[in-house]
Amino acid sequence: MNLIIKRCPTCGSDQIKKVCRDWTGNYKGQSYVVPDLTFYECPVCEERVFEREALSKIQAHSPAFAKRQRRVKKIKAAQTAVAPRAIPHA
């Protein structure tokens, strides 16, 4: 789903624009960069609006979610490591 924003939801400005650039976040004093992130930004009030894909990309790069991401990878690895079933002979 592509979001189309023509007015800033915070200040009402019609100058909000869709941009794509490296975005820097901060979690517990630790900075991290999300490369080539696409989002809307208002030059008047500096509001930023992120689409679902952008939020997923931020989450993938954020140290706040690192522990959860490792747990999910372990679960997926365990699910694919299930022993293959025997094929019955006909």
N, C-alpha and C positions, 0 to 999 in steps of 0.2 A: 504494500500500500504506500503510495507516494503522497506525502503531506504537502499541501499548497497553502502557504500563509501569505496573505497580502497586507495584513495589519498586525502590528505588535500586540500580543495579548496583554501586555503590561501597561504600555503608555498610549497605545492606539495609533502610533506613527505608521505611515505608509512607506517608510524607508527601510523596513526590514528586508533583508536579502539572504538568499541561500548561499552559503560559502563552503569551501572545501579547503581545509588546511590542517596542519598538525595542531593538536589540542593538548594542552598541558593540564593535568589534574594533580591534586595533592591529597594524600591520605596519611594521617598521623605524622605529618612532617616529611613524608616521603613523596617526592615529585615523580610523576610518570608521564610519558608522552603517548598519545594515540595518533599515529600517522594518518594523514589523509582522511580526516573525519569530516563528514558532510552534515551541516546543521544550519539553522536559521539564526541570524544575529541582527539585533537592532542597534544601529549606530547612535540613536538618541538616548536610550536608557541602558544599553548593553545587555539586554535580555537575550538569552539563548534558548532556542527551542530545538529539541532533539527528536528525531524519528526513532522508531523501535530499533532499526538496524544500527543506528548510531549508538544507542544505549547499550546494545549487545556488544558492540565493538569496545566501548568504554569499559564495560564489565570484564571483557576478555583481557584487557591490559591493566586493570586496576589491582593493586596489591590487596585491596579490601576483599576481593573475591578469590584470591589465590588459593586459600585453603579449600574452599568449596570446589574450585575447578579441579584440584588434585583428587578430591574425593570422588567426583563425577567420573574422572578418567579411570580411577581404580575400579569403580563399579562397572563401567563399560568394558574394561579389559577382562574383568571376571566373567561378564556375561558372554563374551566371545570366546573365552577359554574353556567353556563347558565341553566335556568330552563328547566326541561325535557318537551318534547312536549307531548301533549295528544294523546293517541292512539285511533283512531276512532273505534267506535263499528261497527261490521259487521252485 
